[in-house]
């Protein structure tokens, strides 16, 4: 009879106390792995259920990823939409640039047009002034023509004439730019002039003119002019504007 409490050990197997083997006198512990025993039959529904749940979870994640992943057509559509938006934005920017350039062009054309008009008006005024100062542009008339003018001055407005006369009033009452004169169509002595007239003039032009001066006037016909006389009456006379005044003598 063998006094050893354990059966003979296979020399290739771990000795008692090694690798989890019970030491001599130690009672082996029951296994805590249910699948190593008959409990395996009781645990398989949980294993199957857990696997099934894991499969469902995996499929759900995959489906969610599939739903969130754009298709090729969706990607192409998004790309075309982005390209179209970029093209539209570029076209809008170009249209805005062209619109601004057109506005600038119109403003420049308007500036040039106004400058040209101003220059043309300046030249016209210079030509008019030059013509006013050109003695050759004034018409010599006879006594009869002058008599008709004195009868109806308004019918002769704008005519440029050479007339002669004597200054009869040029004082504070008439002012520096108007004087009264007896006038006629031809040069003569002071008593040869018998048409009472009003003559407008620039103050610089008449700076050296005084009452009783005998003058040659280069005038434009303004028309008829009415004024109150010193004796309380009213009279209407021809009015001229003298652009040139030559003093030829004195009364």
Buried (B, 14 or more C-beta within 10 A) or exposed (E): EEEEEEEEEEEEEEEBEEEEBEEEEEEEEEEEEEEEEEEEEEEEEEEEEEEEEEEEEEEEEEEEEEEEEEEEEEEEEEEEEEEEEEEEEEEEEEEEEEEEEEEEEEEEEEEEEEEEEEEEEEEEEEEEEEEBEEEEEBEEBEEEBBEEBBEEBEEBEEBBBBBBBBBBBBEEEBEBBBBBBBBBBBBEEBEEBEBBBBBBBEEEBBEEBEBEBBBBBBBBBBBBBEBEEEEEEEEEBBBBBBBBBBBEEEE
